Amino acid sequence: MRFFSDNAAAAHPAVIEAIAASNRLDTAYDGDAYSAQLDAAFSDLFETQVKALWVTTGTAANCLALAALCPPHGAIVCHRDAHIEVDEAGAPGFFTHGAKLMLVDGPGAKLAPDAVGAAIDRIRKDVHQVQPKALSITNATEYGLAYSAGEVGALGETAKRHALRFHMDGARFANAIASTGDRPADVTWRAGVEALSFGFVKNGGLNAEVLILFDTSLADEIAVRRKRAGHLASKGRMLAAQILALLDNDLWLANARAANAAAQALAGAAPDRLVYPVEANEIFLRMTPEEAASLRAAGFDFYDWGAGEIRLVTSWDSDPETVEQLAKAIAAL
């Protein structure tokens, strides 16, 4: 009974069917009939003209975008607990050829405009210090908090005021949208975001993520960077087919709502234990090692998260009966 990561969830049956349907002779790389549909499909979703490039991992999506948004001599402002800082093994520096991450604090891994501005103001405007060139936020955050359109817009204004390019890590973008109910356009390009890594693997995909470029002038450069980085898959149609299947009839949103609902069921079992509000599909609970051990002995799997805390993650295919069993086990501690 696994609740340690939505990365481990099954691929949705519609995704497997789409891959099977694409398993035929077509043009290689991204010249196929499936890949050709992505720009229009995502342009409809985001209510503006975008360029959409598939990649195989969220790390690649994040770092290809950041490499185009930030020069090697610049800095990327992000949260201290951002995935690009904590969980990407130095990939941002590797892809950007040396750009620095400028770390900012904030509750629940959320950035606030004042904190971003204060961090930037501490940097002297001379050749002896790395100058900030980009801002990166995660939605939903690494602690499961969702940015509203207004919050992203305020950060977008901060980025504009300081001449920063603006990137969003959307590994759980679907869960954030399902939580806030905001239109995808309102929480991205209308709020100043120029590039979004739109996560699908955590939400029913097999091995396909999408880099959405609202600044379409970046597309040619990133296409070359994608090839150079080894992410131009020969049978790209099989990645594109997955993505289109999840976009069909808003399956991506239905999957996220299912995961979020399962998270709410677990949160409701232990409101006094919550470390952060549950706004997506991650639940952080205060728990002693002995209590955690008793849950594991009952067959539940999850991550310890610092001293006296655990992390539970639900997914689109979380079994309601198993969720109920875990909720009862937590409530009974």
C-alpha positions in Angstrom: 0.0 0.0 0.0 2.3 2.7 -1.3 2.0 6.4 -0.6 5.7 7.4 -1.1 5.5 9.0 -4.6 3.1 9.7 -7.5 6.1 8.9 -9.7 5.4 5.2 -8.9 1.7 5.3 -10.0 0.6 3.3 -12.9 0.3 4.8 -16.4 -3.3 5.5 -17.2 -4.9 2.9 -19.5 -5.7 5.7 -22.1 -1.9 6.4 -22.2 -1.0 2.8 -22.8 -3.7 2.6 -25.5 -2.3 5.8 -27.1 1.2 4.4 -27.1 0.0 1.2 -28.8 -1.9 3.2 -31.4 1.2 5.2 -32.2 3.3 2.0 -32.6 3.5 2.2 -36.4 5.8 3.7 -39.0 5.9 7.5 -38.9 8.5 10.2 -39.2 11.2 10.0 -36.6 12.0 12.4 -33.8 9.4 15.2 -33.5 8.3 15.3 -37.2 5.4 12.9 -36.6 1.7 13.4 -36.8 1.3 13.3 -33.0 4.0 15.8 -32.2 2.6 18.1 -34.9 -0.6 18.4 -32.8 1.0 19.6 -29.6 1.4 23.3 -30.3 -2.3 23.7 -31.2 -3.5 21.5 -28.4 -1.7 23.5 -25.7 -2.4 26.8 -27.4 -6.1 26.0 -27.0 -5.6 25.0 -23.4 -3.6 28.2 -22.5 -5.7 30.5 -24.7 -2.6 31.9 -26.5 -0.1 30.8 -29.0 2.6 28.5 -27.4 5.3 26.2 -28.5 5.2 22.7 -26.8 8.2 20.4 -26.7 8.1 17.0 -25.2 11.0 15.7 -23.0 11.3 12.6 -21.0 11.9 14.0 -17.5 10.9 17.0 -15.4 14.5 17.7 -14.7 15.2 18.1 -18.4 12.1 20.3 -18.9 13.2 22.6 -16.0 16.8 22.9 -16.9 16.4 23.3 -20.7 14.1 26.2 -19.9 16.4 27.7 -17.4 19.4 27.4 -19.8 17.5 29.5 -22.3 16.3 32.0 -19.7 19.5 32.5 -17.7 23.1 33.1 -19.0 26.0 31.1 -17.5 27.2 34.2 -15.6 23.7 34.8 -14.0 21.7 33.6 -11.0 18.3 31.9 -10.8 16.3 33.0 -7.8 14.4 30.1 -6.3 13.2 28.7 -2.9 15.7 27.0 -0.7 13.6 23.8 -0.9 13.0 24.1 -4.7 13.3 20.8 -6.7 16.0 22.5 -8.8 18.1 23.0 -5.7 17.4 19.9 -3.6 16.6 17.1 -6.1 18.2 17.6 -9.4 21.8 16.7 -8.7 23.2 20.0 -9.9 21.5 19.7 -13.3 20.6 23.5 -13.5 24.3 24.4 -13.2 25.1 21.6 -15.7 22.5 22.7 -18.3 23.2 26.4 -17.9 27.0 25.9 -17.9 27.4 27.6 -14.6 24.5 29.7 -13.5 24.1 30.0 -9.8 21.0 29.3 -7.7 20.1 32.2 -5.4 18.1 30.6 -2.5 15.3 32.4 -0.8 13.2 31.3 2.2 9.4 31.1 2.6 6.9 29.0 4.4 5.8 25.8 2.6 8.4 26.3 -0.1 6.5 29.3 -1.4 8.2 32.5 -2.5 6.7 35.9 -1.7 7.5 39.1 -3.7 8.9 40.9 -0.6 11.3 38.0 0.1 12.4 37.8 -3.5 12.9 41.6 -3.7 14.9 41.7 -0.4 17.2 38.9 -1.7 17.9 40.8 -4.9 18.4 44.1 -3.1 21.3 42.5 -1.1 23.2 41.9 -4.3 25.6 44.7 -5.2 25.3 45.9 -8.8 28.9 45.4 -9.7 31.1 42.8 -11.4 32.1 41.1 -8.2 28.8 39.5 -7.5 26.6 37.2 -9.6 23.6 39.1 -10.9 20.1 37.6 -10.8 18.7 36.9 -14.2 15.7 34.5 -13.7 13.1 33.6 -11.2 11.8 30.0 -10.8 8.8 28.9 -8.7 7.2 25.5 -8.2 3.4 25.0 -8.5 2.3 23.1 -6.6 5.3 23.6 -4.2 7.5 20.9 -2.8 5.3 21.0 0.3 2.1 20.8 -1.6 0.9 24.4 -1.6 -0.7 25.9 -4.6 0.0 29.4 -5.9 -3.1 31.3 -6.9 -3.2 33.4 -10.1 -2.9 36.5 -7.9 0.2 35.2 -6.1 1.9 34.3 -9.4 1.0 37.7 -10.8 2.6 39.5 -7.9 5.8 37.5 -8.4 5.5 38.2 -12.1 5.5 42.0 -11.3 8.5 41.5 -9.1 10.3 39.6 -11.9 9.5 42.4 -14.3 10.6 45.1 -12.0 14.0 43.4 -11.5 14.3 42.4 -15.2 14.2 38.6 -14.4 12.9 35.9 -16.8 10.2 33.9 -15.2 10.0 30.0 -15.1 7.5 27.7 -13.4 8.2 24.1 -12.4 4.9 22.5 -12.9 5.7 18.9 -12.0 2.3 18.9 -10.2 0.8 21.8 -12.2 -2.4 19.7 -12.8 -2.9 19.3 -9.0 -2.4 23.0 -8.4 -5.0 23.8 -11.1 -7.4 21.3 -9.7 -7.0 22.8 -6.2 -7.4 26.5 -7.1 -9.8 26.3 -10.0 -7.8 28.9 -11.8 -7.6 29.0 -15.6 -4.2 27.7 -16.7 -3.7 30.9 -18.6 -4.3 33.0 -15.6 -1.7 31.3 -13.4 1.0 31.3 -16.2 1.5 33.7 -19.1 -1.1 36.2 -17.9 0.8 36.4 -14.7 4.2 36.8 -16.4 5.4 33.2 -16.7 7.5 32.7 -19.8 8.2 28.9 -19.6 6.4 26.1 -17.8 7.5 22.5 -17.3 4.1 20.8 -17.4 4.2 17.5 -15.5 2.5 14.4 -16.9 4.4 11.5 -15.5 3.1 12.1 -12.0 -0.4 12.4 -13.4 -0.9 9.2 -15.4 1.8 9.5 -18.0 4.5 6.9 -18.7 7.6 8.9 -19.6 6.5 12.1 -21.2 6.7 15.7 -19.8 6.1 18.9 -21.8 8.0 22.2 -21.9 5.5 25.0 -22.7 7.0 28.1 -24.1 4.9 31.2 -23.8 7.8 33.2 -25.2 7.8 31.3 -28.5 11.1 32.9 -29.6 12.9 30.5 -27.3 11.7 27.5 -29.2 14.5 27.2 -31.8 17.2 27.5 -29.2 15.6 25.0 -26.8 15.0 22.5 -29.7 18.8 22.5 -30.3 19.5 22.3 -26.6 17.1 19.3 -26.3 19.0 17.5 -29.0 22.4 18.4 -27.5 21.2 17.2 -24.1 20.1 13.8 -25.4 16.4 14.3 -25.0 15.3 14.2 -28.7 13.7 10.7 -28.6 13.7 8.9 -31.9 10.2 7.7 -31.5 8.9 11.0 -30.2 5.4 10.1 -31.4 5.0 7.8 -28.4 5.7 10.7 -26.0 3.3 13.0 -27.9 0.6 10.3 -28.0 0.7 10.0 -24.2 0.3 13.8 -23.8 -2.5 14.1 -26.2 -4.4 11.2 -24.5 -4.2 13.0 -21.2 -5.4 16.3 -22.7 -8.3 14.5 -24.3 -11.5 15.5 -22.5 -9.4 17.0 -19.7 -8.3 13.6 -18.4 -5.2 15.4 -16.9 -7.5 17.5 -14.7 -9.8 14.5 -13.8 -6.7 12.6 -12.7 -5.4 15.5 -10.6 -8.8 15.9 -8.9 -8.8 12.2 -8.0 -5.4 12.5 -6.4 -6.3 15.6 -4.6 -9.5 14.1 -3.3 -7.5 11.1 -1.9 -5.2 13.6 -0.2 -8.1 15.4 1.4 -9.4 12.1 2.8 -6.1 11.5 4.5 -5.8 15.1 5.7 -9.2 14.8 7.3 -8.1 11.8 9.4 -5.4 13.8 11.2 -6.0 17.6 11.1 -3.9 18.2 14.2 -0.9 16.5 12.7 -0.8 18.6 9.5 2.5 20.4 9.0 1.1 22.4 6.0 -2.4 22.8 4.6 -3.2 20.1 2.0 -3.8 21.9 -1.3 -2.7 19.3 -3.8 -1.7 15.6 -3.4 1.0 15.7 -0.8 0.3 15.4 3.0 3.0 16.2 5.6 2.2 14.9 9.0 3.9 15.2 12.4 4.6 11.6 13.6 6.9 9.9 16.0 9.2 7.2 14.7 7.2 4.7 16.7 4.0 5.8 15.1 5.5 5.7 11.7 6.8 2.2 12.3 3.4 1.0 13.3 1.9 2.2 10.0 4.7 0.5 8.1 4.0 -2.7 10.1 0.4 -2.5 8.9 1.7 -2.5 5.3 1.8 1.3 4.4 4.8 2.7 2.6 5.9 6.4 2.7 8.9 8.6 3.2 10.2 10.0 6.5 10.5 13.7 6.1 12.9 15.2 8.6 12.7 14.7 12.3 9.2 13.7 13.5 7.5 14.1 10.1 6.4 11.9 7.3 5.2 12.6 3.7 2.3 10.8 2.0 1.6 11.3 -1.7 -1.6 10.2 -3.4 -2.0 9.7 -7.1 -4.7 9.5 -9.8 -5.0 5.7 -9.2 -5.0 5.7 -5.4 -7.4 2.9 -4.3 -10.2 4.4 -2.3 -10.3 1.4 0.0 -6.6 1.6 0.7 -6.9 5.4 1.3 -9.7 4.7 3.8 -7.6 2.0 5.6 -4.7 4.4 6.0 -7.0 7.2 7.1 -8.4 5.0 9.8 -4.9 3.8 10.9 -3.7 7.4 11.2 -6.8 8.4 13.2 -6.3 5.5 15.5 -2.7 6.4 16.5 
